[in-house]
Amino acid sequence: QDNGAKTAPYFAGTIRFENVRFSYIKEEEILKGINLKINAGETMAIVGATGAGKSTIINLLNRFYEIDSGSIYIDDENINNFKLESLRGQIAIVLQDVFLFADTIHNNITLNNPEISREEVIKAAKEIGVHKFIESLPDGYDYDVKERGIMLSSGQRQLIAFLRAYVSNPS
């Protein structure tokens, strides 16, 4: 439910889970009272077996699912207080399995958002070191990657996904 009343600010980025419990199926908990704090600017790796709840933690932070109990905070504000669109607009995710559309590199980066200019895309690509790779493709930023990006390697698809996340300017 989108019951949040606040627009999420540009976050500093401190994330806190307090006694978070979650289950996809009632009484089959995936997360059993998770407590963690990640300070703004810190890097954290979450490691575990398949089904341990690593992706679930990211999905809960974005409120793709509601927790059974406990609380999740960003910068000491409960994420339930934020409007969903504004919360999700401050978070970018780059997954291992990248989905690209049958379209140009540029449109896959911007997701056809007219507010992101080609100049911004090129500047961002240069900042993260993928501009030369994109320019080396036939038609550069206008290269058609075909269905699911089959014209690119998995590593190249991840670079495009990273650039997509970067140009969205998440906090």
HUJO-V137582 format. One record per residue. N is the residue number from 0. RES is the residue in one small letter. PSI is psi as a letter, one per 20 degrees, with the letter a starting at -180 (999 if undefined). D_FIRST is the distance of its C-alpha to the first C-alpha in Angstrom with 1 decimal. Layout:
BEGIN
n | res | psi | d_first
N | RES | PSI | D_FIRST
N | RES | PSI | D_FIRST
END
This chain:
BEGIN
n | res | psi | d_first
0 | q | p | 0.0
1 | d | m | 3.8
2 | n | j | 5.7
3 | g | q | 8.5
4 | a | i | 11.8
5 | k | q | 14.1
6 | t | p | 15.4
7 | a | p | 16.2
8 | p | r | 20.0
9 | y | o | 22.3
10 | f | q | 21.9
11 | a | g | 25.0
12 | g | j | 23.3
13 | t | p | 23.7
14 | i | p | 21.1
15 | r | p | 21.0
16 | f | p | 19.6
17 | e | o | 20.5
18 | n | l | 21.0
19 | v | p | 18.0
20 | r | p | 17.9
21 | f | q | 16.2
22 | s | p | 17.1
23 | y | h | 16.3
24 | i | p | 18.5
25 | k | p | 18.6
26 | e | j | 21.5
27 | e | m | 22.2
28 | e | p | 21.0
29 | i | g | 21.1
30 | l | p | 20.7
31 | k | m | 22.6
32 | g | l | 22.3
33 | i | p | 22.4
34 | n | p | 23.7
35 | l | q | 24.4
36 | k | p | 25.0
37 | i | o | 25.8
38 | n | q | 27.5
39 | a | p | 27.2
40 | g | i | 29.8
41 | e | q | 30.2
42 | t | p | 30.1
43 | m | p | 28.9
44 | a | p | 29.4
45 | i | o | 27.5
46 | v | p | 29.8
47 | g | r | 29.6
48 | a | r | 30.3
49 | t | p | 28.3
50 | g | j | 25.4
51 | a | i | 25.6
52 | g | j | 22.1
53 | k | g | 22.9
54 | s | h | 20.6
55 | t | g | 17.8
56 | i | g | 18.2
57 | i | g | 17.7
58 | n | h | 14.6
59 | l | h | 13.1
60 | l | h | 14.3
61 | n | i | 12.5
62 | r | k | 9.2
63 | f | h | 9.8
64 | y | q | 9.4
65 | e | q | 8.4
66 | i | q | 11.8
67 | d | g | 13.6
68 | s | r | 15.2
69 | g | a | 16.7
70 | s | q | 15.5
71 | i | p | 15.5
72 | y | q | 17.1
73 | i | p | 18.4
74 | d | l | 21.5
75 | d | j | 20.9
76 | e | p | 17.5
77 | n | p | 14.5
78 | i | i | 12.1
79 | n | i | 9.2
80 | n | i | 11.2
81 | f | q | 11.2
82 | k | p | 9.7
83 | l | g | 8.6
84 | e | h | 11.7
85 | s | h | 14.0
86 | l | g | 13.2
87 | r | h | 13.8
88 | g | i | 16.7
89 | q | j | 18.4
90 | i | p | 18.5
91 | a | q | 20.8
92 | i | p | 21.4
93 | v | o | 24.7
94 | l | r | 24.7
95 | q | g | 28.0
96 | d | o | 27.7
97 | v | p | 27.4
98 | f | p | 26.5
99 | l | q | 28.6
100 | f | q | 28.9
101 | a | n | 32.3
102 | d | a | 32.9
103 | t | r | 34.7
104 | i | g | 34.2
105 | h | g | 33.3
106 | n | h | 30.5
107 | n | h | 29.1
108 | i | g | 29.0
109 | t | i | 27.5
110 | l | k | 25.4
111 | n | k | 27.1
112 | n | o | 25.7
113 | p | i | 28.5
114 | e | i | 27.8
115 | i | o | 29.2
116 | s | r | 33.0
117 | r | h | 35.4
118 | e | g | 37.1
119 | e | h | 34.0
120 | v | g | 33.6
121 | i | g | 37.3
122 | k | g | 37.3
123 | a | g | 34.4
124 | a | h | 36.1
125 | k | g | 39.3
126 | e | h | 37.6
127 | i | j | 36.2
128 | g | k | 39.3
129 | v | j | 38.3
130 | h | g | 40.0
131 | k | g | 43.3
132 | f | g | 41.7
133 | i | g | 39.9
134 | e | h | 43.1
135 | s | i | 45.1
136 | l | q | 43.3
137 | p | p | 44.9
138 | d | j | 43.5
139 | g | c | 41.6
140 | y | i | 38.2
141 | d | j | 38.7
142 | y | p | 39.3
143 | d | o | 37.5
144 | v | i | 36.0
145 | k | a | 35.8
146 | e | p | 33.2
147 | r | j | 31.1
148 | g | k | 33.5
149 | i | i | 36.4
150 | m | i | 38.9
151 | l | q | 37.8
152 | s | r | 38.1
153 | s | h | 35.1
154 | g | h | 35.9
155 | q | h | 36.2
156 | r | h | 32.8
157 | q | h | 31.3
158 | l | g | 33.1
159 | i | g | 31.6
160 | a | h | 28.1
161 | f | g | 28.9
162 | l | h | 30.2
163 | r | g | 27.1
164 | a | g | 25.0
165 | y | g | 27.7
166 | v | i | 28.0
167 | s | i | 24.3
168 | n | l | 25.3
169 | p | q | 22.5
170 | s | 999 | 23.1
END
